[in-house]
Amino acid sequence: MSATTAAKEQQKDFRGPSVRAILESRKTQFREVVKLPDLQSWQLTLGVKEWHFIECSHSVENCNDFIAGFSDRRGTIHCIKCPYGKPADPDFDRPADRLWVREAFCIESSREVTYETPFDDGRPIRHHNDEHRGPWWEQPHYRATDPAPELEIGTGEPGVKWRPSATMPRWASRITLEIAAVQVERLQSISEADARAEGVTPNAFEQTSDNWGGVLYRRLWESIHGPGSWNANPWVWVVEFRRVQP
């Protein structure tokens, strides 16, 4: 068994509505499809129709991994590592892994003209000091919450060129999440409380329904994964998280 107890950190992309829900403490979970291997021809011959979930646990081979076990009920066990890390295991002094959130953004800087930073709200800022230009700074704007700034975008005209979340550097991220729990379940097994913990937002009419969370989450899932994706009812990772200081 590995003796290391160091926490790992990796990026996780979120869209604007999810970013706002996290900032407002409305979103504390996310779900992603478990990427299971296709069944082999010999398994199909034996009548195996699907993989069956067994359990989630910390890996015996490497304590920094968290795995889900699946069985074909014909003697074959397949273990899949959670791609988002692991929750803490106090019994073995294993800290929880973290995710830093990437989102659509742009960077403002004072490299060409000296002036004060536009934001004093605790968001990241990176300072530089060039031999010829002297001190200057960079500070991000976030599309999910900020109005479009008028910045030089290389055309000689002011405007904004939002960058996709996949290009966000670590220093510009404003949200860090700690993994609180991981489990595996069928997509359609989501409870009403968990659907609401996914951060879906009802309008006034929808709030009159007792199961507005489940209805809206199904709609959200299909908007991301396409028609029929809800009815496919795949196994999903259920990752519960808490926001922490970077």
CORSUL-V245124 format. One record per backbone hydrogen bond with DSSP energy under -0.5 kcal/mol. CO is the residue of the C=O (numbers start at 1). NH is the residue of the N-H. E is the energy in kcal/mol with one decimal. If there is no record, write none. Layout:
# CORSUL-V245124
CO/NH/E ; CO/NH/E
This chain:
# CORSUL-V245124
5/95/-0.9 ; 8/98/-2.8 ; 10/100/-2.3 ; 12/102/-2.2 ; 15/19/-2.4 ; 16/20/-2.5 ; 17/21/-2.0 ; 18/22/-2.3 ; 19/23/-2.4 ; 20/24/-1.8 ; 21/26/-3.0 ; 21/27/-1.4 ; 22/25/-1.7 ; 26/28/-0.6 ; 26/199/-0.6 ; 28/241/-2.5 ; 30/239/-2.7 ; 32/237/-3.4 ; 34/36/-1.4 ; 40/44/-2.1 ; 41/45/-2.1 ; 42/46/-1.2 ; 43/48/-2.4 ; 44/47/-1.4 ; 52/71/-2.9 ; 55/69/-2.9 ; 57/67/-2.9 ; 61/2/-0.6 ; 62/65/-2.2 ; 65/59/-2.0 ; 66/82/-3.5 ; 67/57/-2.4 ; 68/80/-2.6 ; 69/54/-3.3 ; 69/55/-0.6 ; 70/78/-3.2 ; 71/52/-2.7 ; 75/77/-0.5 ; 76/72/-1.9 ; 78/70/-2.5 ; 80/68/-2.4 ; 82/85/-1.3 ; 86/97/-2.6 ; 89/92/-1.7 ; 89/94/-2.0 ; 90/93/-1.2 ; 93/95/-0.6 ; 94/89/-2.8 ; 97/179/-2.4 ; 98/10/-1.7 ; 99/101/-0.5 ; 99/177/-3.3 ; 100/12/-2.0 ; 102/14/-2.2 ; 104/143/-1.7 ; 105/163/-4.3 ; 106/141/-2.9 ; 108/139/-2.8 ; 124/140/-0.5 ; 126/138/-2.1 ; 128/136/-1.9 ; 130/134/-1.7 ; 134/130/-2.2 ; 136/128/-3.2 ; 137/110/-1.8 ; 138/126/-2.6 ; 139/108/-2.9 ; 141/106/-1.7 ; 142/145/-1.0 ; 142/146/-3.0 ; 149/151/-1.0 ; 151/159/-2.1 ; 157/153/-0.9 ; 159/151/-3.7 ; 160/162/-0.5 ; 163/105/-1.8 ; 164/167/-1.9 ; 165/168/-1.9 ; 169/172/-1.1 ; 170/173/-1.5 ; 175/101/-2.6 ; 176/244/-2.7 ; 177/99/-2.8 ; 178/242/-2.1 ; 179/88/-0.5 ; 181/240/-2.8 ; 183/238/-3.2 ; 185/236/-2.8 ; 186/189/-1.7 ; 187/190/-1.4 ; 191/195/-2.4 ; 192/196/-1.9 ; 193/197/-1.6 ; 194/198/-0.7 ; 195/198/-0.8 ; 195/200/-0.8 ; 196/199/-1.8 ; 197/28/-2.7 ; 197/29/-1.2 ; 200/202/-0.5 ; 203/207/-1.9 ; 205/208/-1.5 ; 206/209/-1.8 ; 209/212/-0.9 ; 211/215/-1.9 ; 212/216/-2.5 ; 213/217/-2.5 ; 214/218/-2.1 ; 215/219/-1.8 ; 216/220/-2.5 ; 217/221/-3.1 ; 218/222/-2.2 ; 219/223/-1.6 ; 220/224/-1.4 ; 221/225/-3.0 ; 222/226/-1.8 ; 226/229/-1.8 ; 228/232/-1.4 ; 230/233/-1.4 ; 234/187/-2.3 ; 235/34/-2.6 ; 236/185/-1.8 ; 237/32/-1.5 ; 237/239/-0.6 ; 238/183/-1.7 ; 238/240/-0.6 ; 239/30/-1.8 ; 240/180/-2.9 ; 240/181/-1.6 ; 242/178/-3.2 ; 244/176/-0.7
